[in-house]
């Protein structure tokens, strides 16, 4: 009889010690990374509850049962910072939708204004708008800029006395990322002989990537649209705006039919 009592006491003591150890272990787990916490908590609760029932550890089994029944609340408390961050990110994306559209519209306005001013003054210009494909492996980067697109900045870059006026300006999303960049020239033998280096460079980069390229001719003041190795000379201003917007938003333009120089 005494032996049975001793066994009961020892089992109860072991049961209580396990609970204490589990509480301490949980405290340590909560300090780990989120992914580790998820794996450790879910695995430990299910396995340990089953094992404690088999061993007859009533207190331990009750502890795990309580954890399981309270799991949603416990997990919400544990990951409250992650939940807040996710909700804030969702709210920010939702609220920033209109702001993004405004940014794109402003960029298109400034780009169109800059092109018009350059064309009026017959200042040559070469502008590459990145859609989705990287062009880093094809372009020799000149000067990194990382600035918003403005007509004033475009004019200052392409002025004849500017040290980077001969290269290309790279636009990605709503920013000018670099200027004075050297592009690969097209090797197409069918290109009109009247086209200069800028037009050949525009065709060269467009033959290998999905970029949209805008070229201002310093001889004629005409603006060309170049995409997929095809060129539209003296492009319509409305079409320039439409395709520029698509490119800045990262969307592909419809296939173009080349229009010969007049």
C-alpha positions as CSV (number, residue, x, y, z in Angstrom):
1,X,0.0,0.0,0.0
2,X,2.8,2.4,0.9
3,X,4.5,1.5,-2.3
4,X,1.4,2.4,-4.3
5,X,1.2,5.8,-2.4
6,X,4.8,6.5,-3.1
7,X,4.2,5.8,-6.8
8,X,1.2,8.2,-6.8
9,X,3.3,10.9,-5.1
10,X,6.2,10.5,-7.5
11,X,3.9,10.5,-10.5
12,X,2.2,13.7,-9.3
13,X,5.5,15.3,-8.7
14,X,6.7,14.3,-12.1
15,X,3.5,15.6,-13.6
16,X,3.9,19.0,-11.9
17,X,7.6,19.2,-12.9
18,X,6.7,18.6,-16.5
19,X,4.1,21.4,-16.5
20,X,6.7,23.8,-15.0
21,X,9.2,22.7,-17.6
22,X,6.7,23.2,-20.4
23,X,5.8,26.7,-19.2
24,X,9.5,27.6,-19.2
25,X,10.0,26.0,-22.6
26,X,7.1,27.9,-24.0
27,X,8.6,31.1,-22.7
28,X,11.8,30.3,-24.5
29,X,10.0,29.4,-27.7
30,X,8.2,32.7,-27.8
31,X,11.5,34.5,-28.1
32,X,12.5,32.6,-31.3
33,X,11.7,33.4,-34.9
34,X,8.1,33.3,-36.0
35,X,8.5,30.3,-38.3
36,X,10.2,28.3,-35.5
37,X,7.5,29.3,-33.0
38,X,4.8,28.0,-35.3
39,X,6.4,24.7,-35.9
40,X,7.4,24.2,-32.3
41,X,4.1,25.2,-30.7
42,X,1.8,23.3,-33.0
43,X,3.9,20.1,-33.1
44,X,4.6,20.1,-29.3
45,X,1.0,20.7,-28.3
46,X,-0.5,17.8,-30.3
47,X,2.2,15.3,-29.6
48,X,2.6,16.1,-26.0
49,X,-1.2,16.1,-25.3
50,X,-1.5,12.6,-26.8
51,X,1.6,11.4,-24.8
52,X,0.5,12.8,-21.5
53,X,-2.9,11.1,-21.8
54,X,-1.2,7.8,-22.5
55,X,1.1,8.2,-19.5
56,X,-1.8,9.2,-17.2
57,X,-0.4,12.7,-16.5
58,X,-3.6,14.4,-15.7
59,X,-2.2,17.9,-15.0
60,X,-0.1,17.9,-18.1
61,X,-2.9,16.7,-20.2
62,X,-5.1,19.4,-18.8
63,X,-2.5,22.0,-19.6
64,X,-2.2,21.0,-23.2
65,X,-6.0,20.7,-23.5
66,X,-6.2,24.3,-22.2
67,X,-3.6,25.4,-24.8
68,X,-5.4,23.7,-27.6
69,X,-8.8,25.3,-26.7
70,X,-7.1,28.7,-26.3
71,X,-4.9,28.3,-29.4
72,X,-6.5,31.1,-31.5
73,X,-6.2,33.6,-28.8
74,X,-2.7,32.6,-27.8
75,X,-1.5,32.7,-31.4
76,X,-3.1,36.1,-31.9
77,X,-1.2,37.4,-28.9
78,X,2.1,35.8,-30.0
79,X,1.9,37.1,-33.5
80,X,0.2,40.4,-32.8
81,X,3.0,42.5,-34.2
82,X,3.1,40.4,-37.4
83,X,-0.7,40.7,-37.7
84,X,-0.5,44.5,-37.2
85,X,2.2,44.7,-39.8
86,X,0.3,42.7,-42.3
87,X,-2.9,44.7,-41.8
88,X,-1.0,48.0,-42.0
89,X,0.7,46.8,-45.2
90,X,-2.7,45.8,-46.7
91,X,-4.2,49.2,-45.7
92,X,-1.2,51.0,-47.1
93,X,-1.4,49.2,-50.5
94,X,-5.1,49.9,-50.6
95,X,-4.7,53.6,-49.8
96,X,-1.7,54.0,-52.1
97,X,-3.5,52.8,-55.2
98,X,-4.8,56.3,-56.1
99,X,-1.4,57.8,-55.2
100,X,0.4,55.5,-57.5
101,X,-1.9,56.4,-60.4
102,X,-1.2,60.1,-59.7
103,X,2.5,59.5,-59.6
104,X,2.4,57.7,-63.0
105,X,0.2,60.5,-64.5
106,X,2.6,63.2,-63.2
107,X,5.6,61.2,-64.7
108,X,3.9,60.9,-68.1
109,X,3.1,64.6,-68.0
110,X,6.6,65.6,-67.2
111,X,8.0,63.2,-69.8
112,X,5.7,64.5,-72.5
113,X,6.5,68.1,-71.6
114,X,10.2,67.4,-71.7
115,X,10.0,65.6,-75.1
116,X,8.0,68.5,-76.6
117,X,10.5,71.1,-75.3
118,X,13.5,69.1,-76.6
119,X,11.8,68.6,-80.0
120,X,10.9,72.2,-80.3
121,X,14.5,73.2,-79.7
122,X,15.8,70.3,-81.9
123,X,17.9,68.9,-79.1
124,X,18.6,65.2,-79.6
125,X,17.5,62.8,-76.9
126,X,17.4,59.1,-76.2
127,X,15.1,57.8,-73.4
128,X,14.7,54.2,-72.4
129,X,11.7,53.1,-70.3
130,X,12.2,49.8,-68.6
131,X,9.1,47.5,-68.4
132,X,10.0,44.2,-66.8
133,X,13.2,42.8,-68.3
134,X,16.5,43.9,-66.9
135,X,18.9,45.6,-69.3
136,X,21.9,45.8,-67.0
137,X,23.8,43.1,-69.0
138,X,23.4,45.1,-72.2
139,X,24.0,48.7,-71.1
140,X,27.1,50.5,-70.1
141,X,25.9,52.6,-67.2
142,X,26.9,56.2,-67.2
143,X,25.9,58.4,-64.3
144,X,23.5,57.1,-61.6
145,X,20.8,59.7,-60.8
146,X,17.8,58.2,-59.0
147,X,15.5,61.2,-59.3
148,X,11.9,61.9,-60.2
149,X,11.2,62.5,-63.9
150,X,10.9,66.2,-64.6
151,X,11.0,68.2,-67.8
152,X,13.7,70.5,-66.4
153,X,15.9,67.5,-65.5
154,X,15.5,66.0,-69.0
155,X,16.4,69.3,-70.6
156,X,19.5,69.8,-68.5
157,X,20.7,66.3,-69.2
158,X,20.4,66.6,-73.0
159,X,21.6,70.1,-73.5
160,X,24.6,70.0,-75.9
161,X,27.1,71.2,-73.3
162,X,26.1,68.6,-70.8
163,X,28.8,65.9,-70.3
164,X,26.2,63.1,-70.5
165,X,24.0,64.5,-73.3
166,X,25.2,61.9,-75.9
167,X,24.1,58.8,-73.9
168,X,20.6,57.4,-73.0
169,X,18.5,58.3,-70.0
170,X,17.0,55.2,-68.2
171,X,13.6,55.5,-66.6
172,X,12.2,52.8,-64.3
173,X,8.8,53.3,-62.8
174,X,8.6,57.0,-61.9
175,X,12.3,57.7,-61.6
176,X,15.3,58.5,-63.8
177,X,17.8,55.9,-62.6
178,X,20.8,56.8,-64.7
179,X,21.9,59.0,-67.7
180,X,24.8,59.0,-70.2
181,X,24.3,55.3,-70.8
182,X,25.7,53.5,-73.8
183,X,23.3,51.2,-75.6
184,X,24.1,48.4,-78.1
185,X,23.7,49.4,-81.7
186,X,21.4,47.5,-84.0
187,X,23.1,45.3,-86.7
188,X,20.0,45.2,-88.9
189,X,21.2,46.0,-92.4
190,X,17.7,47.2,-93.4
191,X,17.8,50.3,-91.2
192,X,17.3,53.6,-93.1
193,X,20.7,55.3,-93.7
194,X,19.2,58.5,-92.6
195,X,18.9,57.2,-89.0
196,X,21.8,58.3,-86.8
197,X,23.4,56.7,-83.8
198,X,20.5,57.4,-81.4
199,X,18.0,55.6,-83.6
200,X,20.3,52.7,-84.1
201,X,20.9,52.4,-80.4
202,X,17.2,52.6,-79.7
203,X,16.6,49.8,-82.2
204,X,19.5,47.8,-80.8
205,X,18.2,47.7,-77.2
206,X,14.6,47.2,-78.3
207,X,15.6,44.1,-80.4
208,X,16.9,42.4,-77.3
209,X,14.5,43.5,-74.5
210,X,10.9,44.7,-73.9
211,X,11.8,48.3,-73.3
212,X,10.1,51.3,-74.8
213,X,12.5,53.8,-76.3
214,X,11.8,57.4,-77.2
215,X,14.1,59.3,-79.6
216,X,14.2,63.0,-80.4
217,X,16.0,63.8,-83.7
218,X,18.2,66.8,-83.5
219,X,18.1,67.2,-87.3
220,X,14.3,67.3,-87.7
221,X,12.9,67.7,-84.1
222,X,10.7,64.6,-84.7
223,X,10.0,62.1,-81.9
224,X,10.2,58.4,-82.6
225,X,8.8,55.5,-80.7
226,X,10.9,52.3,-80.8
227,X,9.7,48.9,-79.5
228,X,10.5,45.3,-80.4
229,X,13.0,46.3,-83.0
230,X,10.4,48.5,-84.9
231,X,10.3,52.3,-85.1
232,X,7.5,54.7,-85.5
233,X,8.9,58.0,-86.9
234,X,7.2,61.3,-86.1
235,X,4.9,59.6,-83.6
236,X,1.5,61.1,-82.5
237,X,1.8,62.9,-79.1
238,X,-1.3,61.0,-77.8
239,X,0.3,57.7,-78.8
240,X,3.5,58.7,-77.1
241,X,1.6,59.4,-73.8
242,X,-0.4,56.1,-74.0
243,X,2.6,53.9,-74.7
244,X,4.8,55.7,-72.1
245,X,2.2,55.2,-69.5
246,X,1.9,51.5,-70.2
247,X,5.7,51.2,-70.1
248,X,6.1,53.1,-66.8
249,X,3.4,50.8,-65.3
250,X,5.4,47.8,-66.5
251,X,2.9,46.6,-69.0
252,X,3.7,45.4,-72.5
253,X,2.7,47.4,-75.5
254,X,0.9,46.0,-78.5
255,X,3.0,45.0,-81.4
256,X,3.9,47.9,-83.7
257,X,4.1,48.3,-87.4
258,X,7.2,50.2,-88.5
259,X,6.4,53.5,-90.1
260,X,9.1,54.7,-92.5
261,X,10.7,58.1,-92.2
262,X,9.0,60.8,-94.3
